[in-house]
Amino acid sequence: MASSRVEVLIGEIEKGEGALPHAHPGIEQVCYMLEGRARAEVGGEACELGPGDCCFFPAEMQHTFTVVSDEPVKVLVIYSPPYEESPERVVRE
């Protein structure tokens, strides 16, 4: 049974990879770092994240997420409502 209000997944992203500027209309996103280091940018603010850190991307706000460590990033990603990796549910710059 799938939730209609939240989606949780684990992503693994290689060095130098990540998400180019984009937004999710009507979908909030939280990233909780498990391994590696990444740079997150949203609303003109940027920060570097490591294991145990998290960031919040509000719905409709352009954001990026880029791996900055030599090792891959493992990240717990939470969407509300579910995103389901649907291309029509993302807006790119």
RAQUIJO-V336557 format. One record per residue. N is the residue number from 0. RES is the residue in one letter. OMEGA is omega in whole degrees, 0 to 359 (* if undefined). Layout:
N/RES/OMEGA  N/RES/OMEGA
//
This chain:
0/M/180  1/A/177  2/S/176  3/S/185  4/R/183  5/V/175  6/E/180  7/V/178  8/L/175  9/I/178  10/G/174  11/E/186  12/I/182  13/E/179  14/K/178  15/G/180  16/E/177  17/G/182  18/A/174  19/L/181  20/P/179  21/H/178  22/A/177  23/H/179  24/P/177  25/G/182  26/I/174  27/E/182  28/Q/173  29/V/175  30/C/178  31/Y/185  32/M/177  33/L/181  34/E/177  35/G/180  36/R/180  37/A/176  38/R/178  39/A/177  40/E/177  41/V/176  42/G/179  43/G/178  44/E/178  45/A/175  46/C/176  47/E/184  48/L/175  49/G/181  50/P/181  51/G/178  52/D/175  53/C/176  54/C/182  55/F/175  56/F/179  57/P/176  58/A/178  59/E/183  60/M/175  61/Q/178  62/H/175  63/T/179  64/F/186  65/T/177  66/V/179  67/V/179  68/S/176  69/D/179  70/E/178  71/P/175  72/V/167  73/K/186  74/V/173  75/L/183  76/V/181  77/I/177  78/Y/174  79/S/352  80/P/182  81/P/179  82/Y/178  83/E/178  84/E/180  85/S/181  86/P/180  87/E/180  88/R/178  89/V/177  90/V/179  91/R/179  92/E/*
//
